[in-house]
Amino acid sequence: MLSSETLLIEAVQDLVKDEVKRTMREKLDANPQLKEELKQAVQELLQAKVHEAYAVLKIGKVGAKIGIEMVPPELRREIGRELATMFEKEVSKMLEQS
């Protein structure tokens, strides 16, 4: 259970956040150019996050290839199939969550 002081502090923090959000919305509504600039910046940020995620996937792919190269040739096929199955499952989970 939260103590009454903690509850009070969190409630005040929420009120302050709400007030800041309200003020920001008023400023954005009063300045369509600024609102559009923010919208474009958010879109660029989302695109950058997508590119970052893609780069991480590519790094993972290269890491898996390096790992496979280090494995004796007789085990490569088996490990390759296991990795493919594992990645397929993980990608499927990610796509289902979005």
MIKENU-691480 format. One record per residue: residue in one letter; x, y, z of N, C-alpha, C in turn. Coordinates in steps of 0.1 Angstrom, whole numbers. Example, Ala and Ser with C-alpha at 12.3 -4.5 7.8 and 13.67 -1.06 7.14 Angstrom:
- res	n.x	n.y	n.z	ca.x	ca.y	ca.z	c.x	c.y	c.z
- A	132	-57	78	123	-45	78	132	-33	78;
- S	128	-22	71	137	-11	71	129	0	79;
END
This chain:
- res	n.x	n.y	n.z	ca.x	ca.y	ca.z	c.x	c.y	c.z
- M	8	-12	0	0	0	0	9	13	0;
- L	4	22	-7	11	35	-7	8	43	5;
- S	18	50	10	15	58	22	8	71	17;
- S	1	77	26	-7	89	23	2	100	17;
- E	14	101	22	23	112	16	27	109	2;
- T	30	96	-1	33	92	-15	22	94	-24;
- L	10	90	-20	-2	92	-28	-5	107	-31;
- L	-3	115	-21	-5	130	-22	6	135	-32;
- I	18	131	-31	29	136	-40	26	132	-54;
- E	22	119	-56	19	115	-70	7	122	-75;
- A	-3	125	-67	-15	132	-72	-11	146	-77;
- V	-3	153	-69	2	166	-72	10	166	-85;
- Q	19	156	-86	27	154	-99	18	152	-111;
- D	8	144	-109	-2	142	-121	-9	155	-124;
- L	-13	163	-114	-19	176	-117	-10	186	-124;
- V	3	186	-120	13	194	-127	15	190	-141;
- K	16	177	-143	18	172	-157	6	176	-165;
- D	-6	174	-160	-18	178	-168	-18	192	-171;
- E	-14	201	-162	-13	215	-165	-3	218	-175;
- V	8	212	-175	19	214	-185	14	210	-198;
- K	7	198	-199	2	193	-212	-9	203	-217;
- R	-18	208	-208	-28	217	-213	-22	230	-218;
- T	-12	235	-212	-5	247	-216	2	245	-230;
- M	8	234	-231	15	230	-244	5	229	-255;
- R	-6	223	-252	-17	221	-263	-22	235	-267;
- E	-24	244	-257	-29	257	-260	-19	265	-270;
- K	-6	264	-266	4	270	-274	5	264	-288;
- L	4	251	-289	4	245	-302	-8	248	-311;
- D	-20	249	-304	-32	252	-311	-32	267	-316;
- A	-25	275	-309	-24	289	-312	-13	292	-323;
- N	-5	282	-326	6	283	-336	6	271	-345;
- P	-2	271	-356	-2	260	-365	11	256	-371;
- Q	20	266	-373	33	263	-378	41	254	-368;
- L	41	258	-356	48	251	-345	42	237	-344;
- K	29	236	-345	22	223	-343	26	214	-355;
- E	27	219	-367	32	211	-378	46	207	-377;
- E	55	216	-372	69	213	-369	70	201	-359;
- L	62	202	-349	63	191	-339	58	178	-345;
- K	47	178	-353	42	166	-360	53	160	-369;
- Q	60	168	-376	71	163	-385	82	157	-377;
- A	86	164	-366	96	159	-358	93	145	-352;
- V	80	144	-348	76	131	-342	76	120	-353;
- Q	72	124	-365	73	114	-376	87	110	-379;
- E	96	119	-379	110	116	-381	116	107	-370;
- L	112	110	-357	116	101	-346	111	87	-348;
- L	98	86	-352	93	72	-354	100	65	-365;
- Q	103	72	-376	111	66	-387	125	62	-382;
- A	131	70	-374	144	67	-369	144	55	-360;
- K	133	53	-352	132	41	-344	130	29	-352;
- V	123	30	-363	121	18	-372	135	15	-378;
- H	142	25	-383	155	22	-388	165	16	-378;
- E	164	21	-366	172	15	-355	169	0	-352;
- A	156	-3	-352	152	-16	-350	156	-25	-361;
- Y	156	-20	-373	160	-28	-385	175	-30	-384;
- A	183	-20	-380	197	-22	-379	201	-32	-368;
- V	193	-32	-357	196	-42	-347	193	-56	-352;
- L	182	-57	-360	180	-71	-366	191	-75	-375;
- K	196	-66	-383	207	-69	-392	220	-73	-384;
- I	222	-66	-373	234	-69	-364	232	-83	-359;
- G	220	-86	-354	217	-100	-349	219	-110	-360;
- K	215	-107	-372	217	-117	-383	232	-119	-385;
- V	240	-109	-385	254	-110	-387	260	-118	-376;
- G	256	-115	-363	261	-122	-352	258	-137	-353;
- A	246	-140	-358	242	-155	-359	251	-161	-370;
- K	254	-154	-381	262	-159	-391	276	-162	-386;
- I	281	-152	-378	295	-154	-372	295	-166	-363;
- G	285	-168	-355	284	-179	-346	283	-192	-354;
- I	276	-192	-365	275	-204	-373	289	-208	-380;
- E	296	-197	-384	309	-199	-390	319	-206	-380;
- M	317	-203	-367	325	-209	-357	322	-223	-353;
- V	311	-228	-358	306	-241	-355	312	-251	-365;
- P	316	-263	-361	321	-273	-371	310	-275	-382;
- P	315	-277	-394	306	-279	-406	295	-289	-404;
- E	298	-300	-397	287	-310	-396	275	-306	-388;
- L	277	-296	-379	266	-291	-371	260	-278	-376;
- R	265	-272	-387	260	-259	-392	246	-260	-397;
- R	242	-271	-404	229	-272	-409	219	-273	-398;
- E	222	-281	-388	212	-283	-377	211	-270	-370;
- I	221	-263	-367	221	-251	-359	214	-240	-368;
- G	217	-240	-381	210	-230	-390	195	-232	-390;
- R	190	-244	-390	176	-247	-389	170	-242	-376;
- E	177	-245	-365	172	-241	-352	171	-225	-351;
- L	182	-219	-356	182	-204	-356	170	-198	-364;
- A	168	-204	-376	158	-199	-385	144	-201	-378;
- T	142	-212	-371	130	-215	-364	128	-205	-353;
- M	139	-203	-345	138	-194	-334	135	-179	-339;
- F	142	-175	-349	139	-161	-354	125	-160	-360;
- E	121	-170	-367	107	-170	-372	97	-168	-361;
- K	99	-176	-350	89	-175	-339	90	-161	-333;
- E	102	-156	-331	103	-143	-324	97	-132	-333;
- V	100	-132	-346	94	-122	-355	79	-123	-355;
- S	74	-135	-355	59	-137	-355	53	-131	-342;
- K	60	-133	-331	55	-127	-318	55	-112	-319;
- M	66	-106	-325	67	-91	-326	56	-86	-335;
- L	53	-93	-346	43	-88	-355	29	-89	-350;
- E	27	-99	-341	14	-101	-335	12	-90	-324;
- Q	22	-85	-318	21	-75	-308	18	-61	-314;
- S	22	-59	-326	20	-46	-332	7	-44	-338;
END
